Amino acid sequence: MQQEVSNFFIFEVSKQPIILLDAQFEILKISSYTKNQLFGSPKAPKNLRFEYLVADEDKKRVNRSLSEIKENQESAKIQLRLFYNKELKWVELDWQYIKKEGVVYLLGFGSFINTPEEDEILALETAEALKDAEEIGKMGSWWVNPKTLENHWSEGNFKIWGADSTEAPPRVSSILKKIHPEDADKVLQAIRSVGSKGKSTELNFRMRLDNKEPYRYFFSRVRPWIVNGEVVEVKRVNFEVSDLVKYQKELEKRNESLNQKNKMLSEYVRMNSHDVRGLLSNILSLIELEKHETMEHSDFVHHVAESAVKLDNVLKKINDSLFFED
C-alpha cells in the first residue's frame, strides 16, 4: 500500500504541508516539509494516527468535518492546530475526497498559517459548540431577510427539515407549505413584524415533511439582527418540542382519567355513607321493631324484602362504579 500511495502522490518535493489519510482517517503519508515542521526532522514516528496530531480543542470539530467530507464526497478547507512534542502549529488544509480503484482517500494540502486572532478562534469554537447544541437540543437557526425573504440556515435546521446541507435552503414559500395551515401565516407575520418593528417575539408552530407523517411541534424565538440601526435580517431559533407536547398530552389524559376516578370515588363514598347505610338502617329498624311489637309476618317480610332489593340495587351500582377504564 505504501508503495502504491507513494506512486500516486508526490510528497517529497512539496514546500507545503500535505497529509494523506485513509477512510478511517489514519495517516498513510506526510510530506517531508510537514515532517520537518512538526517533528524537526524528515522522519515521523511510525504508526502515527492523525487524531494524535490534532490539538484537543480541535479534535471534535476536525473529525466532524472530515466525516462530512467523506460522507458528501466533497472538498472543504479546515483551519486546525497540529500538535506534537508540546508545540502547536496552525495550519489551513484544503481536504479533497479521492476514490481510486475503489479505495477512499482524504488528501489535505495547504499551508502553515499565523495564529488566528482571538475572535476568529472563538468563532470556530462557537460554531462547533452551536452544532453540538443543535444536535442535542433538536434545534436549528434560520436567518431571513424580511424584505426579500432570502434565507440561510444552520446545519441543525437542515436536519430538522430533512434537507441537503450542501445545497441552498428551500425558499420561504416552500417551507410555509410544510407548516400547518393554521400556523403558516403566524410564522410569516412574525418574520415581517420583527423585521419592521425590531422587537423579538415567540411562537409555536406545527410542521411535517409529507402528508403521511404526523405533525411535529416546534417552539420558535424570533429576534432582529440590527446593523447601524436597521434590521438587516430576522433570526429564528427553532426548538423541536414534539416529545414535550406528547408528554403533555399524555399527562392531560392521565389527569382526566384521575379526575374521573376521583369523581367515581366521591360518588362511592356518598352512596356508601348515605344510600347503603340508609337502607341497612331500615332493615335493622324493622328487626328491632319486630322484637318489641309483633307485626304480621307477611308485612314484616314485605318491608324487609323491599329494603333488601333496594340495598341490592345500590350495591350493584357501587360495584359497577369501581370498574375504572384508563
Buried (B, 14 or more C-beta within 10 A) or exposed (E): EEEEBBEBBEBEEBEEBBBBBBEEBEBBBBBBBBBBBBBEEEEBEEEBEBBEBBBEBBBBBBBBBBEBBBEEEEBBEBBBBBBBEEEEBBBBBEBBBBEEEEEBBBBBBBEBEEEBEEEEBEEBEEEBEBBEEBBEEBBBBBBBBBEEBBBEBBBBBBBBBEBEBEEEBBEBEEBBEBBBEEBBEBBBEBBBBBBEEBEEBEBEBBBEEEEEEEBBBBBBBBBBBEEEEEBBBBBBBBBBBBEEBEEEEEEEEEEEEEEEBEEBEEEBEEBEEEBBEBBBEBBEEBEEEBEEEEEEEEEBEEBBEBBBEBBEEBBEEBEEBEEEEE
